[in-house]
Amino acid sequence: MSTVPHLPVLRLGRNYESLEKFEVKDHKTGEVKALVSNVNAGIVRRDLAKIGSARAALKKFTCSQLIEMSAKAGEFFLNGTLPLGDQGHTQSAQQYIETLSCTSGLPWNMVQRNMAKVHFALTNMKFVLNGLSRGLDLGILDKGTGEQFGTKLSYFPTCNALGLVMPSNSPAVNSLWIPAISLKTPVVIKPGKEEPWTPYRLIQAFIAAGVPAEAFGFYPTDHEGAGEILKSTGRSLIFGDKNTMAQYANNPAIQLHGPGWSKFLIGDDCIENWRDYIDVIAGAISDNGGRSCINASAVVVPKYAAEIAAALAQKLGPFAPTRSDDPNARLSGFANIKMADFIDAQIDDGLKVPGATDVTAQYRNGPRKAIFEGGTYMRPTIVLCDSFVHPLANKEFLCPYASVVTCPQSEMLHKIGYTLAASVITKDQAFIEAVTDFAEIDRLNIGPVSTMKISWDQPHEGNMFEFLWQRRSIERAW
Amino acid sequence: MPIPTVAPELVAKAKAELDAHLREIISWHFSPETGCPYWLDWAGKNFDPRKEVTKTEDLLKFGHFADESLRDLQPEVWVPAQFKGKPYNIFETGGTTGMPKQRIGWNDYKVDYSEFSEKISDAHFPRGGAWLMMGPTGPRRLRLAIEHLANVRGSSCYFIDLDPRFVKKLITNKQFDVAKQYMAHVVDQATLILKNRKVTGLFTTPKLLEAIAEKVNLWDAGIRGVFCGGTSMKPQEVRFIIEELLENRIGFYPTYGNTLMGLAASVPLQPEDNYSVTYYAPQPRAILRVVNPDQTDETVAYDTWGRAELTTLTKEFFMPRFLERDEVIRRAPRPPYAWDGVGDVRPFGAMTKTIVEGVY
């Protein structure tokens, strides 16, 4: 047995070793931690032509049975020792934490928090689906038709499978697809190049829990192969930057997960108490290493912007790289060093435009980009911007970064643009009504709630149940 | 079974034959009574190769062939005196933007493809069974060549045209939807032929092969042999074609070639090849050398990547040391070829930049 595990392609229940493989490496030492088979788009195309058998394999089970299996999978995922690849390797939970940490740059404590989120979603699937389906009796999906809420109901699946073009930045994003299994929908996953671990482990956990292996496709592939997944599954999720999002913006079959531009807005009525909110805002900026689309990247206030920026900078500026097993680790390393270089240069370029100050600089005692034990890190950056016009005012980076912008409350909703998660600190009913009606906010928190707070039974950039099942009208003569 | 090797004395014999052929071709192209205006003029301005080029190593005395001359000059300058007055075929290459390069010829393509016919099995391309070519026709040498190959084997050939210049433009302009429509248009026509006519042999490109295999089961449609060329094929893609599209039961013959060289056949794959295809130039009519891209007078070591350099040596056309736009692995001689081969052809610079290959 080779010392380096090999992750094969999973062709709907069948392991496949490609002649083409890529290496997943320790972000600090460059040590190869896995070889991953990579296939051409033709393989994906051919398998997707036969995806009906994958759906049929899931259809044999009721939703209720699949929910139970999901719960078992959650335990396997969190605590189990599961197969890793096709050469006899296994992976314990601790090995998963250590390996994912060293290849992705996430410290152990953040991997553990991500694991806990995925575990919660898996073990509370009934609760999650109850929320997403608004209390639908899922037995109706088993039979296709039924009666509930005093009316006849019939649902049909919208797709053959759920396609996923996954990112490498945050393992918890995998929790978005896991309801699909309980909803009898096979998944076809292109993993992120630096993070094949989580989807692979989740698939193994599901299989160990009794879900048929045919329900899972794991296809490390190229750009053309990713396109095939998006095109041929019928419904898919893609994660990417603004440019990626623009390519698929008008395709309702593709759910886009791009930059979140999540924000805090403080109303006129609460601004005098701004000191009370610094801890929650700082956490929303820096939790999970600032890597999530629901990390706050702007704080919009009617006044005291300089004071708020200084308070946040004083709190976050001293964050420095630590060992990955440090329980107090706050920063995440970059597996792709070019990305750190790019972010650093983008911020520096933005600061050359008058009207912005890097307030964190005075608390950092060193450069923003830091090298520690061979790893590359971006230390937190709080930028005070004089208006939304400034190029750094509404930016999102893969690190703890936020702007603090002065903006009259009456103009906030005209200026903020799309906001995945908005925490609006106000008790002003008129302002609350205005933000509630504002269509550009996807997830809304009222009061000092972190933008990072997730309610699994509520939609996140779209409702997975409605994405995968659609209601139809039905009349039966018998 | 280990990869077979060629005895040194056979390699030496092939080299001696190549040198003799080289001397004959040099003499032909640089003698006023047989040569063409372009090379006679060149010799007047440079040196007389008849005296200085007597073995293949001496080809280094030529610089790299400037292929712009195939685009910028009238075709007449390439007519050897002995062919004067005989109408010629004009074959084109490139031409996605601007004037294409042109090579003229009379019989070379027939010689190349008649020879190739001996390398394909009757089980895969039954004599008399019809062929279908789905690929570039128009001004390409390939159209006449494939028809000749079919005819040599007592077969006739159906043709579905594909304009690679148009496809490349579409891809360069990011008009992917139109490219897909065009590809579907081509594949639909081929599918129609396969459904309504008895066809046993198919020539096409890897991408079109995959597209047609999605529409019809090639074995059930009667196809027994596929002859493929035109683009690079990674080992994984070759494996995909053999295992999944051809289901390990239809014969597969990958080739490497172009208008300037002719046709380099591949040796039959063994398990030890791991689907890495090696091609051998139709020596002595053409020589493929694998050179260090930064120092092109150096040949790279065996099993090392380098850039392909082509020398064409026929009485119809002489072209010394043309640097191809491909990078390849230099492979050792392998029966029945007693000279170097080239493996895993891919566009030059494929590892560092995006290359538009289109469907051809």
Interface residues (C-beta under 8 A of the other chain):
Chain A: S18 L19 E20 N38 V39 N40 G42 I43 R45 R46 A49
Chain B: E210 E214 K234 P235 Q236 E237 R239 F240 E244 L245 N274 Y275
